[in-house]
Amino acid sequence: MSQKKQVHLNLFLYGAGHHQAAWRAEDSAAEQLSETQYYIKLAQLAEKGLLDAVFFADGQAVSTSAAQAGPTWFFEPVTLLSAISQCTTNIGLVCTISASFYSPFHAARMLGSLQHLSQGRAGINVVTSMWDTEAQNHSLRELPAHAQRYARAGEFIDVLHNLWGSYPQQAVRIDRAGNFTDASLLQEINHEGEHFAVRGPLNMPNSPYGEPVLFQAGSSPAGRELAAAHAEAIYSVAADRGMAGEFARDISRRTKEQRGTENRALIMPGLVTYVGRTLEEAQAKQRALNELLPTEDALRQLGVFLQQDTSSWPLDQPVPKLPPLEEFTGPAGRYTTILRLIELHQPTVRELLGLLAAGGGHCTMVGTPELIADEMERWLDEDAADGFNLMPPSLPGALEDFIDLVIPELQRRGRFRTSYESATLRGNLGLNIPQTAILERS
């Protein structure tokens, strides 16, 4: 009998939780967001649950909705992950780096340092950023065009690889007679491209565990092309199995075209869970957070997405009938997601606002451990996903619920590890160590 497909699980750490109103709860961790120990304890909790990695997204500007949404960003993530690396042993440490604002040398050095500090647990999620307000903090009036940003990101990744290979571990001799480094093994990369000019080599040896794992999270055609060409794992967006399956098949096709291989990157869609020992308990947890939403602001935002006035919609009545996609003249992406959420959940207006507040289009599962494990298995068996990027609506509460209730159920079904396979992120994700690193360790 073939072994059941194993689920990979990543924790997306975000403030007091992914629900926009999570910080407003009386027992929230809002006052702890500036405390390193808060994040360390969350990472240790994730490690107790045997998760593959913790992940910090990042942004370069204060959100215009900070008054209601709370602090979107706080610590610089590589710095914070460096602290977490000293208080954990096995869990991976992944963060977002914007190719639009960082230089490749700077990013390669920071992530290379984290790879050394963590002994092989680092990962980088390369993004191109989204908002002009971010660009305006980096001497730009606005972000470059979408195609230009992705061309820069592709070149950025190429330079990262070259820099990480430019100072091989085997060059370090530490011969006290006078030869610390074999300079003949160092390589100037002398990169001259459209976006970057980098001499090299990197001023640190690479890790004996290979390069940091490369993640990507773009969902546009250009983002998918970048992921297919470079990514080892992908954080994707899918409201349901259908969307996830379509994305996975598209990435497989693009990967074969780009790399000539059937072995696509691991795909981990975002997943919001409300877990209870009964369905009613899980639904009550979801309802409690939804009731904390500032409804006027949420309705106003929904109206922007739908391009109609929603201010008078009764909160506890079903969502009014919306025009089909082909009749909608506004931005189609978010509208498509909203139509899908309505089809899947048949929500009231308040429930729709909550679904958008907690996941923004990512899959939401509400139920008992058995119900949630059932659905996760369907995603795995239909090859719609290789795992999930967990987005707890509240922290630490929803994470504790998942680890205490869902993890044991997945283990009982033979779907999730009962101990770590490796002390490195590559090992736990089942990814190969690059051949250069194998040679350097021998």
C-alpha positions, 0 to 999 in steps of 0.5 A, spaced: 500 500 500 502 506 498 504 511 503 499 517 504 501 524 502 503 527 508 501 535 509 506 540 510 504 546 515 507 553 515 505 558 520 503 565 517 505 570 523 501 576 523 500 581 529 494 579 534 491 574 528 489 574 521 482 577 523 482 584 522 478 585 529 482 580 533 486 585 536 480 588 539 478 582 543 479 583 550 484 577 551 488 579 545 495 580 544 495 587 542 499 590 547 505 584 546 506 586 539 512 590 541 515 584 545 520 579 542 518 574 547 511 574 544 513 571 537 518 567 540 513 563 544 508 563 538 514 560 534 515 555 540 508 553 540 508 552 532 515 547 533 511 543 539 506 542 533 511 540 529 510 545 523 515 546 518 516 553 518 514 560 521 513 565 516 513 573 517 510 577 511 513 584 511 511 591 508 514 598 507 509 603 509 504 604 515 497 602 512 492 607 511 487 603 515 491 602 521 486 606 526 482 600 525 486 594 523 491 595 528 499 595 527 500 591 520 507 591 521 512 591 527 519 588 527 523 588 521 523 580 520 530 578 519 532 581 525 526 578 529 527 571 526 534 571 528 532 572 535 527 566 534 533 562 531 536 562 538 530 559 541 528 554 537 531 548 534 527 545 528 522 549 525 524 553 519 524 561 519 521 564 512 520 572 511 518 576 505 524 580 502 522 585 496 526 585 490 523 592 489 527 595 494 532 591 497 539 590 493 541 583 492 547 583 496 544 586 502 538 580 501 543 575 500 548 577 506 542 578 511 539 571 509 545 568 509 547 570 516 540 567 518 542 560 514 548 560 519 545 562 525 539 557 524 543 552 522 540 551 515 532 553 517 532 560 513 527 561 507 526 567 503 519 569 500 521 574 494 515 579 492 515 585 488 511 589 493 504 592 492 503 600 494 505 606 492 506 608 499 511 603 500 515 606 494 515 613 497 519 610 502 524 608 498 525 615 494 520 613 488 514 616 487 510 610 485 512 603 484 514 601 477 510 597 472 508 590 474 512 587 468 518 591 470 517 589 477 517 582 475 523 582 471 527 585 476 525 580 481 527 574 476 534 578 476 534 579 483 533 571 484 539 570 479 544 574 483 542 571 489 544 564 487 550 567 484 552 570 490 550 565 495 555 560 491 561 565 490 564 564 497 564 556 497 564 553 504 570 549 502 574 556 501 575 557 509 581 553 511 583 557 517 590 555 517 594 558 522 600 558 519 597 564 515 592 562 510 585 563 513 581 563 506 583 560 499 582 566 495 582 562 489 576 559 490 572 565 491 568 568 485 567 575 482 560 574 479 561 581 475 553 581 474 551 587 469 544 586 468 538 591 466 536 592 474 543 590 478 550 591 477 554 586 482 561 585 483 561 580 488 563 575 491 559 575 498 563 577 504 561 571 508 562 563 506 555 560 504 552 555 509 554 547 509 546 546 509 545 550 502 542 556 500 535 558 504 529 555 501 526 560 496 518 561 496 514 565 492 507 568 493 505 571 486 498 569 483 498 574 477 500 570 470 507 574 471 508 571 479 506 564 476 511 565 471 516 567 476 514 561 481 515 556 476 522 558 474 525 559 481 520 557 487 521 551 491 515 552 495 509 557 493 504 561 498 498 561 494 491 564 494 485 559 493 478 560 496 476 552 495 479 546 492 477 548 485 481 554 485 487 550 488 487 545 483 486 550 477 492 553 480 496 547 481 495 544 474 497 551 471 504 551 476 505 544 473 504 546 466 509 552 467 514 549 471 515 543 465 515 549 460 520 553 464 524 547 467 523 541 463 521 537 469 514 534 472 517 536 479 513 543 481 514 547 487 510 545 493 504 549 493 501 551 500 495 555 500 493 560 505 488 557 510 484 560 516 481 555 521 476 556 526 476 549 530 471 547 536 470 540 539 463 541 536 461 545 530 457 550 534 463 551 538 467 553 532 461 557 529 461 561 535 468 562 535 468 565 528 461 569 530 465 572 536 470 575 532 466 577 526 461 581 531 468 585 533 468 588 526 467 596 525 461 594 520 461 601 517 468 601 515 467 594 513 461 595 509 464 601 506 470 597 503 465 591 501 462 597 497 469 599 494 470 591 492 463 591 489 462 598 486 455 599 489 453 602 496 452 597 501 451 601 507 444 599 508 445 592 507 442 588 513 448 585 517 444 578 519 440 577 512 443 573 506 448 577 501 443 581 496 444 578 489 450 580 485 451 581 478 454 576 474 462 577 473 461 578 465 456 584 467 461 587 472 465 593 470 470 594 476 476 590 478 475 582 476 480 579 481 477 581 488 469 580 485 471 573 483 473 571 490 467 574 493 462 571 488 466 564 490 465 565 497 458 567 497 457 560 492 461 556 497 458 559 504 451 562 503 453 567 508 449 573 511 452 580 510 456 580 517 459 573 515 461 575 508 465 581 512 468 576 517 470 571 511 474 577 507 476 580 514 480 574 516 482 571 510 481 576 504 480 570 499 484 565 502 480 558 504 476 558 511 474 552 514 470 552 520 468 545 524 471 540 528 478 537 528 475 531 524 471 535 519 477 540 518 482 534 517 477 531 512 477 537 508 484 537 508 485 530 506 481 532 500 485 537 498 491 533 498 488 527 495 486 531 489 493 534 488 490 541 489 495 542 495 501 539 498 500 543 505 497 549 508 500 556 510 496 557 516 493 563 518 490 563 525 484 568 525 486 570 533 493 569 536 495 565 540 488 562 541 486 559 534 493 556 533 493 553 540 486 550 537 489 547 531 495 544 534 491 541 540 485 538 536 487 538 528 494 536 529 493 529 533 487 528 528 492 528 522 497 524 525 492 519 527 490 518 520 497 518 518 497 525 514 502 528 519 509 527 522 510 525 529 517 527 530 521 532 525 525 528 520 530 533 520 533 539 523 533 543 517 528 546 513 530 543 506 530 536 510 523 537 513 520 540 506 523 534 503 527 538 498 534 536 496 540 540 499 544 543 493 549 539 490 555 544 491 553 544 499 553 536 499 560 537 496 563 542 501 560 538 507 564 531 504 
